[in-house]
Amino acid sequence: MGVRNTATDLTMRAMNTVHRLVLALSRGRVGQTLGRMDVVELHTVGRSTGIVRSTLLTAPIAEPERLVLVASKGGNDAHPQWYLNLRAQPNVEVTVDGERRKFRARTATPSEKAELWPTIVAAYPGYARYQSKTDRDIPVIVCEPLRAPEES
């Protein structure tokens, strides 16, 4: 792992820790949103370890039947670990407004991303800057509720 990736990972972990602390100290009254985006906690299964990992992320699109996440990693050239984990195991859990729900996560198709991108950038213009910093096509992730099979 390069120096830039290590520094980015350490910075992201520190930001996550501080954000969790703010949420805990305010009992959820501060930190549930960031700008116009909801803050959610994504729970993935580590692709190598099998250990459940969680990270706080922003959801530029949060609808009852769909959450959209952006694997930007601040415009870093490498994908975030949470994205690699959900690609390996797309059944994830997301905590939204204190409720942990099951979702199926998938990378948006190029046409879906093109359709979603203006709304994503309107919610947070920084995503456009992140994309301009890297040659990596920043993935957009669509999370849809995972429903239990209907009982017969």
C-alpha positions in Angstrom: 0.0 0.0 0.0 1.4 3.4 -1.0 2.0 6.3 1.4 -0.9 8.2 -0.1 -3.3 5.3 0.5 -2.1 4.8 4.0 -2.5 8.5 4.9 -5.9 8.5 3.3 -7.0 5.4 5.3 -5.7 6.9 8.6 -7.5 10.2 7.9 -10.7 8.4 7.0 -10.5 6.3 10.2 -9.8 9.3 12.3 -12.8 11.2 10.8 -15.0 8.1 11.4 -13.9 8.0 15.1 -14.5 11.6 15.7 -17.9 11.4 14.0 -18.9 8.4 16.1 -17.8 10.4 19.2 -20.0 13.4 18.3 -23.0 11.1 17.7 -22.5 9.4 21.0 -21.9 12.5 23.1 -24.9 14.3 21.5 -27.0 11.1 21.7 -27.7 11.3 18.0 -28.8 14.9 18.1 -25.7 16.1 16.2 -24.1 14.3 13.2 -27.1 12.5 11.7 -26.8 14.7 8.6 -23.9 16.3 6.9 -25.0 19.2 4.7 -27.9 17.9 2.7 -27.0 14.2 3.1 -28.0 11.6 5.7 -25.3 9.9 7.6 -25.6 6.1 7.6 -23.6 3.3 9.1 -22.7 0.6 6.6 -22.0 -2.9 8.0 -20.1 -5.2 5.6 -18.4 -8.6 6.1 -14.6 -8.4 5.6 -13.8 -10.3 2.5 -10.6 -11.8 4.0 -11.5 -12.0 7.7 -15.2 -12.7 7.7 -15.4 -10.1 10.5 -18.3 -7.5 10.4 -16.9 -4.1 9.7 -18.7 -0.8 9.9 -18.1 2.7 8.6 -20.0 5.9 8.7 -20.9 7.2 5.3 -23.0 9.9 3.7 -26.0 9.0 1.5 -26.5 11.7 -1.1 -29.8 9.9 -2.0 -31.8 8.4 0.8 -35.2 7.2 -0.1 -37.5 4.6 1.6 -36.7 1.9 -1.0 -33.2 2.9 -2.0 -29.9 4.3 -0.5 -27.2 5.6 -2.8 -23.6 5.6 -1.6 -20.4 6.9 -3.3 -17.1 5.0 -3.0 -15.1 8.2 -3.4 -12.4 7.8 -0.7 -11.8 11.5 -1.2 -10.7 11.1 -4.8 -8.0 8.5 -3.8 -6.8 6.2 -6.6 -7.7 3.1 -4.6 -11.2 1.9 -3.8 -12.3 2.1 -0.1 -12.1 -1.2 1.8 -15.8 -1.1 2.5 -16.5 -1.1 -1.2 -14.3 -4.1 -1.8 -16.0 -5.9 1.0 -19.5 -5.3 -0.4 -18.5 -6.4 -3.8 -17.4 -9.7 -2.3 -20.5 -10.0 -0.2 -23.3 -7.7 -1.4 -25.8 -8.5 1.4 -25.1 -5.7 3.8 -26.8 -4.0 6.7 -27.2 -0.2 7.0 -28.2 1.7 10.1 -30.4 4.6 9.2 -31.8 6.9 11.9 -30.9 4.3 14.5 -32.7 1.4 12.7 -30.5 -1.4 11.3 -31.9 -2.8 8.0 -30.8 -5.4 5.5 -29.9 -4.4 2.0 -28.5 -5.8 -1.2 -25.8 -3.5 -2.5 -24.7 -3.3 -6.1 -22.6 -1.0 -8.2 -24.7 1.2 -10.4 -24.5 0.5 -14.1 -22.8 3.3 -16.2 -26.2 4.5 -17.4 -27.6 4.5 -13.8 -24.5 6.4 -12.6 -25.0 9.0 -15.3 -28.6 9.4 -14.3 -27.8 9.6 -10.5 -24.6 11.7 -10.7 -26.3 15.2 -11.1 -28.4 14.5 -7.9 -25.3 13.2 -6.1 -23.2 16.3 -7.0 -26.1 18.6 -6.1 -26.2 17.1 -2.6 -22.4 17.4 -2.3 -20.3 19.2 -5.0 -17.2 17.7 -3.5 -17.9 14.4 -5.3 -17.2 16.1 -8.7 -13.9 17.3 -7.3 -13.0 13.8 -6.0 -13.8 12.3 -9.5 -11.5 14.9 -11.1 -8.6 14.0 -8.8 -8.4 10.4 -9.9 -8.4 8.3 -13.1 -10.5 5.7 -11.1 -14.1 5.7 -12.0 -15.7 6.3 -8.6 -18.3 3.7 -8.0 -21.9 4.6 -7.1 -23.6 2.0 -5.0 -27.3 1.3 -5.0 -28.6 -0.3 -1.8 -32.1 -1.8 -2.0 -33.9 -3.5 0.9 -33.4 -7.2 1.2 -36.7 -8.8 1.7 -37.3 -12.1 3.5 -38.9 -14.7 1.2 -42.6 -14.7 1.5 -43.9 -17.5 3.6 -46.4 -19.9 2.0 
